[in-house]
């Protein structure tokens, strides 16, 4: 009787590189949804989500101006500095959560049709952690005040939850499109023969 012992390779640069790219794509999808929501049913302004994020580190002037102009019908007020800062912060956080998801996907060998559902659950978990822990702590540390600590309430809990569920869904599509990033082929460690 022949038996083979196999082991799985440890996490690779491909896994974490894929997780980072998936985080960027998922963050872009989330950001586009937030911006479209701001310009449509929220009536807060297209670029307001970027200014809102930038308020972590700078005065919320751009966010407030964008919201005021949106109330007067100008939904596309643009201020380059706060927009770029907000985009950079959003994408760095998206990459971080993409890397965490990559670790989970690798450990769970996530590659089947369940991956998008796991991604959505992960996105909702990120929503909860951000709402209850991260945003209040970041507001205290960096002086972002209510604009950051109460971001989910200001945006609307429903919209904020959908943004994060979408983020997770896009992350969950990554293992389906590139399973080789998540599950490597086992390598043979040894072979034993028994008569």
Buried (B, 14 or more C-beta within 10 A) or exposed (E): EEEEEEEEEEBEEBBBEBBBBBBBBBBBBBBEBBBEBBBEEBBBBBBBBBBBBBBBBBBBEBBBBBBEBBEEEEBEBEBEEBBEBBBEBBBEBBBBBBBBBBEBBBEBEBBEEEBBEBBBEBBBEBBBEBBEEBBBEBBEEEEBBEBBBBBBEBBBEEBBBBBBBBBBBBBBBBBBEBBEBBBBEEEEEEEEEEE
